[in-house]
């Protein structure tokens, strides 16, 4: 198993629960055993949880597999994984679960004070930087950017959020509901500037001092957080024969183009009838469910995987949940509550058919519509 985070661990755990008693080896680039990543932008970043508090393992599970941690994979030949240490690990099957890596702006390369968030070490560095009154600029108003801005504000920093899109998270929630996201930032005193581009950075002695915008303005900054999306971690697979296209291409059961090699989680791009074509999903629920589904295939019962994607986000104390797919032209109707109170459920339809649901703080209605969506 190459990748020792949620998808890889979910697969390993599911194999054991399914009765597999053979050897399982988990290879991970980070030195830590699997931990939960969503808290990195929230409770862990705020200092309310430590690494032990976000562990994905129970006490009994630590010895259920073998671990090779702190060493990345650099190549794959058939069913042999080549490690940066020079070691090679072979198996009857190889599972790719290497996830994604944050995008970085090239103009920020080497500048102190410019951060991305993927690991607990990244969160530790950000927490230290988010001192009271620190000037923080968050580039990107997606899930990670919004959550980091919320936590930085909670820790007393002065935060500004920038996004190139005309409205925040419109690509996920649609333009009609983007006002909800904007309102959350503004209600908590966090300026959100949309439709702006980043031209570069100002610095002094190698440390960032400001963000230069495309319109000529400069925003002073002690800390910059870049949250402009991720890319699948597949560089180590070049030349392996594994088909790649915005991730590892797999069939509905998780099999790659190379016999005996499978993939799951954020790195895998799988066929989806619900989405109308191949998709790659980057959410926590998908990583857990896909890992478990691919384990079923490894145990001899391959099945098609095509669930309704689900994601949740906590921003400024408000839990926002979303399930489904939104496309341009879909209609949206608030069916419960009021978005102005950040307590509502909205249903999206396409040609009269339910295709997505968005909700905040009315879980019963959201869950009912999510179940209806899954049954379609």
C-alpha positions as a printed Julia matrix, in Angstrom:
376×3 Matrix{Float64}:
   0.0     0.0     0.0
   1.64    3.25   -1.12
   0.05    6.04    0.89
  -0.51    5.85    4.63
  -3.38    8.29    5.03
  -7.15    7.81    5.18
  -7.73    5.93    1.89
  -4.82    3.55    2.38
  -5.65    2.92    6.0
  -9.35    2.44    5.24
  -8.37   -0.21    2.69
  -6.0    -1.97    5.09
  -8.56   -1.97    7.89
 -11.26   -3.27    5.52
  -8.99   -6.1     4.38
  -8.5    -7.21    7.97
 -12.2    -6.89    8.74
 -12.89   -8.95    5.62
 -10.8   -11.81    6.93
  -7.52  -11.24    5.08
  -4.68  -12.58    7.23
  -1.78  -12.07    4.85
   0.95   -9.43    5.07
  -0.05   -5.78    4.58
   2.69   -3.17    4.29
   1.87    0.55    4.4
   4.4     2.94    2.87
   4.08    6.6     3.83
   6.06    9.72    3.0
   5.23   11.31    6.35
   6.82    9.96    9.56
   3.43    9.56   11.28
   0.89    6.77   11.21
  -2.48    7.7     9.66
  -4.24   10.71   11.13
  -7.37   12.68   10.29
  -6.71   15.65    8.01
  -9.93   17.73    8.25
  -9.01   19.01   11.75
  -5.73   20.41   10.38
  -7.59   23.52    9.22
  -9.86   23.66   12.27
  -9.47   22.12   15.76
  -5.87   20.95   15.32
  -4.83   24.29   13.82
  -6.51   26.1    16.7
  -4.6    23.98   19.23
  -7.71   22.23   20.55
  -6.45   18.79   19.44
  -2.99   17.25   19.31
  -1.67   14.57   16.95
  -2.84   11.76   19.22
  -6.3    13.33   19.22
  -6.6    13.02   15.43
  -5.15    9.52   15.05
  -7.17    7.19   12.81
  -5.97    4.05   14.6
  -7.32    2.32   17.68
  -4.79    0.97   20.18
  -5.31   -2.58   18.89
  -4.68   -1.68   15.24
  -1.1    -0.42   15.41
   0.37   -3.91   14.95
  -2.18   -5.12   12.38
   0.07   -4.06    9.49
   3.76   -3.39    8.82
   4.87    0.22    8.47
   7.48    1.95    6.31
   7.13    5.6     7.22
   9.09    8.73    6.43
  10.25    7.44    3.06
   8.5     8.24   -0.24
   8.01    5.91   -3.17
   9.95    7.02   -6.25
   9.06    4.35   -8.78
   6.91    1.35   -9.66
   7.84   -1.67  -11.77
   5.0    -4.14  -12.2
   4.21   -4.97   -8.55
   7.47   -3.73   -7.08
   7.63   -0.34   -5.36
  10.96    1.48   -5.37
  11.61    3.71   -2.35
  13.79    6.82   -2.04
  16.0     4.84    0.35
  16.83    2.43   -2.46
  14.79   -0.39   -0.94
  12.28   -2.28   -3.05
   9.01   -3.74   -1.81
   7.1    -6.35   -3.83
   3.68   -7.89   -3.31
   0.92   -9.9    -4.91
  -0.94   -6.59   -5.29
   0.03   -2.93   -5.05
  -2.44   -0.2    -4.09
  -1.74    3.43   -4.95
  -3.21    5.79   -2.35
  -0.78    8.7    -2.48
  -3.47   11.39   -2.47
  -2.74   14.93   -3.57
  -0.3    17.8    -3.03
  -1.18   21.5    -2.67
  -0.64   23.82   -5.61
   1.87   26.57   -4.97
   2.34   29.88   -6.76
   5.76   29.85   -8.48
   6.42   33.47   -7.47
   6.26   32.43   -3.8
   9.0    29.81   -4.07
  11.53   30.13   -1.24
   9.73   32.93    0.58
   9.43   32.54    4.33
   5.94   33.18    5.62
   4.16   31.65    2.6
   2.37   28.43    3.53
   0.23   25.64    2.16
  -1.7    23.18    4.31
  -1.55   19.43    3.84
   0.24   17.87    6.82
   0.3    18.27   10.59
   3.73   19.92   10.2
   2.13   22.54    7.93
  -0.57   23.16   10.53
   2.03   23.45   13.31
   3.89   26.12   11.33
   0.68   28.03   10.63
  -0.46   27.94   14.25
   2.86   29.48   15.3
   2.46   32.18   12.66
  -1.14   33.07   13.54
  -0.23   35.24   16.48
  -2.67   37.96   17.59
  -2.71   40.94   15.2
  -0.68   39.11   12.55
  -1.58   40.27    9.04
  -2.76   37.18    7.19
  -3.71   36.96    3.51
  -5.42   33.77    2.37
  -5.31   33.17   -1.39
  -8.25   30.99   -2.37
 -11.75   30.97   -0.88
 -12.42   27.25   -1.27
 -12.89   24.82    1.61
  -9.31   24.96    2.89
  -8.96   28.72    2.46
 -12.27   29.47    4.18
 -11.56   27.12    7.08
  -8.04   28.48    7.6
  -9.36   32.05    7.49
 -11.98   31.14   10.09
  -9.39   29.6    12.42
  -6.86   32.4    11.94
  -9.55   34.94   12.81
 -10.44   32.91   15.91
  -6.77   33.03   16.98
  -6.76   36.83   16.75
  -5.07   37.4    13.42
  -6.22   40.07   10.98
  -7.33   38.14    7.89
  -8.14   39.01    4.29
  -9.31   36.37    1.79
  -8.69   36.66   -1.97
 -10.22   34.63   -4.78
  -9.92   34.87   -8.54
 -13.51   33.75   -9.14
 -16.36   36.3    -9.19
 -18.07   34.52   -6.26
 -16.64   32.21   -3.59
 -17.17   28.45   -4.07
 -19.61   29.02   -6.93
 -18.05   26.09   -8.8
 -19.26   23.79   -5.99
 -22.45   25.4    -4.69
 -23.49   27.36   -7.77
 -23.64   31.16   -8.05
 -27.02   31.53   -6.31
 -25.72   30.13   -3.0
 -22.3    31.78   -3.09
 -23.75   34.69   -1.12
 -23.98   32.38    1.9
 -20.21   31.86    1.87
 -19.54   35.55    1.35
 -21.87   36.47    4.2
 -20.08   34.15    6.64
 -16.75   35.9     6.03
 -18.21   39.39    6.19
 -20.28   38.74    9.32
 -17.11   37.74   11.15
 -15.1    40.74   10.03
 -13.0    38.97    7.41
 -12.8    40.94    4.14
 -13.34   38.79    1.05
 -12.15   40.13   -2.29
 -13.27   38.19   -5.35
 -12.39   38.6    -9.01
  -8.82   39.56   -8.11
  -5.55   38.1    -9.35
  -2.2    37.79   -7.57
   0.64   39.38   -9.53
   3.41   38.54   -7.07
   4.81   39.12   -3.61
   6.9    41.71   -1.81
   9.59   40.56    0.57
  12.37   41.65    2.86
  15.36   39.47    3.79
  13.64   36.46    2.26
  10.38   36.86    4.18
   7.06   37.87    2.64
   5.85   41.38    3.44
   2.96   41.8     1.02
   0.8    40.41   -1.77
   0.76   42.36   -5.03
  -2.54   42.26   -6.9
  -3.19   42.43  -10.61
  -4.94   45.8   -10.23
  -1.76   47.38   -8.84
  -2.63   47.32   -5.16
  -0.48   45.72   -2.49
  -1.84   44.09    0.67
   0.62   44.0     3.59
   1.12   40.49    4.93
   3.09   38.78    7.67
   1.64   35.41    6.67
   0.27   34.17    3.34
  -1.69   30.94    2.99
  -2.06   29.56   -0.53
  -5.22   27.48   -0.92
  -5.7    27.26   -4.68
  -6.37   23.56   -4.98
  -4.32   20.4    -5.25
  -2.76   18.11   -7.82
  -2.69   14.29   -7.67
   0.6    12.89   -6.36
   1.54   10.75   -9.36
   5.0    11.97  -10.38
   6.58    8.83   -8.97
   4.51    6.72  -11.41
   6.03    8.14  -14.61
   7.31    5.28  -16.74
   5.44    2.66  -14.71
   2.87    1.88  -17.37
   0.05    2.99  -15.08
  -2.34    5.14  -17.13
  -2.45    8.73  -15.84
  -4.83   11.58  -16.64
  -5.49   14.06  -13.84
  -4.78   11.21  -11.44
  -4.52    7.45  -11.75
  -7.13    6.09  -14.16
  -9.03    3.16  -12.66
 -12.08    1.11  -13.55
 -15.23    1.03  -11.41
 -13.59   -1.5    -9.06
 -10.34    0.47   -8.64
  -8.1    -1.52  -10.99
  -5.42    0.39  -12.95
  -4.1    -0.38  -16.44
  -1.36   -2.57  -14.89
  -2.48   -6.01  -13.69
  -2.24   -6.36   -9.94
  -2.06   -2.61   -9.36
  -5.05   -0.8    -7.87
  -5.71    2.78   -6.73
  -8.1     4.5    -4.34
  -8.86    7.85   -2.74
  -8.01   11.34   -3.95
  -5.42   10.13   -6.45
  -7.82    7.85   -8.34
  -9.98    8.96  -11.29
 -12.88    6.58  -11.69
 -15.85    6.27  -14.1
 -19.05    7.83  -12.76
 -22.46    7.54  -14.38
 -23.74   10.07  -11.85
 -21.18   12.65  -12.99
 -21.46   11.75  -16.65
 -17.81   10.72  -17.01
 -14.57   10.03  -15.14
 -14.08   12.04  -11.95
 -11.56   12.46   -9.18
 -13.01   13.34   -5.75
 -10.95   14.99   -3.01
 -13.25   14.67    0.0
 -12.8    12.77    3.29
 -15.88   10.58    2.87
 -14.76    9.47   -0.59
 -11.28    8.51    0.65
 -12.77    6.32    3.39
 -15.48    4.74    1.22
 -13.28    4.2    -1.83
 -10.57    2.51    0.22
 -13.17    0.14    1.67
 -14.69   -0.53   -1.77
 -11.34   -1.38   -3.37
 -10.62   -3.75   -0.47
 -13.74   -5.7    -1.44
 -12.32   -6.09   -4.94
  -8.96   -7.27   -3.61
 -10.8    -9.87   -1.57
 -12.31  -11.27   -4.76
 -15.63   -9.49   -5.19
 -15.05   -6.42   -7.41
 -18.02   -4.08   -7.47
 -18.83   -0.82   -9.22
 -18.17    2.27   -7.12
 -20.25    5.35   -7.91
 -21.68    7.01   -4.78
 -23.09   10.5    -4.39
 -20.13   12.68   -3.33
 -20.5    14.27    0.1
 -18.45   16.97    1.8
 -18.77   19.04    4.93
 -17.02   22.17    6.09
 -17.01   24.12    9.34
 -16.55   27.86    8.93
 -16.93   30.39   11.73
 -18.78   27.82   13.82
 -21.28   26.94   11.09
 -21.35   23.38    9.75
 -22.06   23.39    6.0
 -22.88   20.09    4.25
 -23.14   19.37    0.55
 -23.94   16.26   -1.5
 -24.23   15.72   -5.25
 -23.13   17.52   -8.4
 -24.05   21.03   -9.56
 -23.82   22.11  -13.21
 -24.46   25.48  -14.84
 -28.18   25.89  -15.42
 -29.31   23.79  -12.46
 -32.14   25.37  -10.48
 -31.89   25.8    -6.71
 -34.65   26.26   -4.15
 -34.44   26.8    -0.41
 -36.75   24.12    1.01
 -36.17   24.69    4.74
 -34.92   27.55    6.9
 -33.35   30.81    5.75
 -29.83   31.29    4.32
 -29.7    34.73    5.98
 -29.64   32.92    9.34
 -27.11   30.31    8.12
 -29.75   27.71    8.98
 -31.23   26.28    5.8
 -31.43   23.45    3.28
 -31.4    24.06   -0.48
 -32.27   21.51   -3.17
 -30.77   21.62   -6.67
 -32.65   20.17   -9.64
 -31.88   19.48  -13.28
 -34.86   18.89  -15.58
 -36.96   18.46  -12.47
 -34.69   15.79  -10.95
 -32.88   16.24   -7.63
 -29.11   16.39   -8.28
 -27.63   18.02   -5.15
 -28.44   19.31   -1.69
 -26.77   22.0     0.43
 -27.51   22.53    4.09
 -26.46   24.23    7.31
 -27.71   23.5    10.83
 -30.88   21.59    9.81
 -29.47   18.06    9.72
 -32.78   16.18    9.59
 -33.91   17.76    6.3
 -30.43   17.52    4.8
 -30.1    13.82    5.67
 -33.55   13.07    4.22
 -32.72   14.72    0.9
 -29.26   13.16    0.81
 -30.85    9.72    1.16
 -33.31   10.55   -1.58
 -30.43   11.63   -3.8
 -28.53    8.39   -3.14
 -31.57    6.33   -4.11
 -31.92    7.92   -7.55
